[in-house]
């Protein structure tokens, strides 16, 4: 029952408009913010937790989603001005590099091989970037069918994409995948 689920409410007084969340390998919570900042809440999380580190794009460019690659100790965030990467991030850091800074990205997904999948806002296209990732990384268009606002991967590499309106629901894998999202549609792609 819902009553048996643990609940934790963090105080976001110092965090402006939290949008995306991800956990790193140490169990720390990363939160992307509309203000162009990323906040890290160190584990273990409590109701008294405050950001232990804050990273910034330096220009308040909105950040919509965040993923962490623990193998590379790198945090990636999608936003108004591309995909920013913070390598070995410490409090106060600016991005180590930015991929496609003239493109707005809404959502990110990290595949086990280190590839980043992202949704482009203007074209409704899912694109991918493949290791080694750098400012010179080129986007590879994947699909234009309802890119949506969320991308996550199952262990077998299946891509789960959520869409907002218009996108059809396809279920070609894991019937319980729908439980992972609360968006208006979900597309499952077995061939990313």
N, C-alpha and C positions, 0 to 999 in steps of 0.2 A: 504494500500500500504506500501511498505518498507520505503518510505519517512516519513511516520507518526509514525514509531516505534522509541522509544527513543534509543539513542546510548551513551554508556559510554566506553571510552577507558582508562584503568588504566595504569599507568607508572610502568612497570615491571623491571626497572633498578636494583632493589634489589632482584628480584625474578628470579631464574634460571630455565628455561624450565618449565613453568606452564603446568600441565597435567590434573588434576581433580579439580572440583569446587563444593562447597556446601554452602548453607546458613544455619546459626543457627537460633534459635528462636528469636534473637534480630535483625535479618536482616544483621548480619555481614557475609562477604564473606570469606570462607576458600579456600585456593589454595594449592594443593599438587604439589610438585616440583621434578624434576628429581634428584635434589641434596640431597634428603633425608630430606628436610625441608617442613614445613607447614607454610604458612603465613596467618594471619588474617587481613582483611581490615575492619575497623569498619564502621557501617552504620551511617549516610547516605553516600553512595559512591559518590565521585566526581572525576573529572579528576585530582585533586591534591592529591587523597588518596594515602597514603603510608602504608606499613604493620605496624599495631599497635602492633602486636605480631608475633614472629617467634618461632616455635617449631622445634626440630631436633631429628632425630634418633641417632645422635651422631657418626655415621660412614659413612655418605653420601650414605647410601643404598637408591636407587631410590624409590620414592613414586609415584604411578600411579593414584590413585583415592582417594577420601575422602567423608565420610558421617558424619553427625552430629546427635547425639541423644540428642535433647534438654531436654527431660525428665530426663536424667542422667547427663547432662552437660558434655558429653563425645564426643570427636572427634576421629574417626577411620580412618586409612589410610592403603590402600593396597600397598604392594611394593615387592621389591626384597627379603626381609627377613621377610615375614609373614605379619600379620595385627597388626599394632601398635595402641594402645589406649592411649589417653591423657585424664585423668579424671580431671575435673575442670582446664582446661589448662590456664597457665599464660606464659608470655613472657620468653623464655629461657628454658622452660621445656623439659625434655627427656620423653620418653614413660613411662606411669604408668605400662603397661604390654604389652606383645607381644603374640599373638596367632599363633601357627605353624611357628616358626621363620625359619625353614629350607625349607619353601615352598614359591615360588614366586606367588603372587596374582596380577591380573591386575585390576579387577573392583570390586566394592562393591555396595551393595544395602541394605538399612535398611527397614525392614518390620515394620508395626505399633506395633507389639508385642515386638519389640526390637531385633528380630533375625537379624543376619547379613548374607547375601548371598554374595558369592565371586566367582570369576572365577580363577581357577588354570591355570597358563601359560603352564606348561609342559604336563598336562594330558587333557587339554581342557574340564575340568569338572567343573560344578557348584556345590559348596558345601554350607552348611549352618552351622551356629553356633548359639546356642540357649541360652537365658538368664538363669541364671546370667552368664555374660561373664567374663572370667578371663584368665590368662596364661594357665590354665589347660583345657580350653574349647576344646572339640573334634569336628573335622569336621564331617559332615554328607554328604556323596556324594548324589547329587540330579539327575544329568543328565550328559551325556557325548556327547550330540548331539549339537555341535557348541556353546560352552560356550561363546566365543567371548570376547568383550572388554567393554561391558556396561550392567549394571543391574539397573533397577528402578522398583518401584512398583506403581500400580494404587491403589486408595483408597479401592477397593474391594479385594485387595490382589493379583491381577493378576501380574505375573512377566513378565517384558519386558526385553528381552536380545538382544543385538546387536551382530552381528558376522562379522568377516572379512573374506570374501571369503569362499567358501565351504559350508557354512551353508545355509540351505533352508529357505525361508521365509514362515512362517506359520501365518495365521491370523485366530485365533479362538475367538477373542474378539475385542473390540474397533477398528473399521475400521480406525480411525484417529490416532491411536498409531504410525503409521509410521512417522508422522510429527515430533515426538519427537527426532528422531535420524537422523544422516546423514551418518551412516555406510552402508556397502554393503548389510546387511540383518538384519532382525528383527524377533525374535521368541517370540511368546506370549504363555505363559504357564499358564493355568487356575488352575493347580493343583500343586502349589509349595510345 
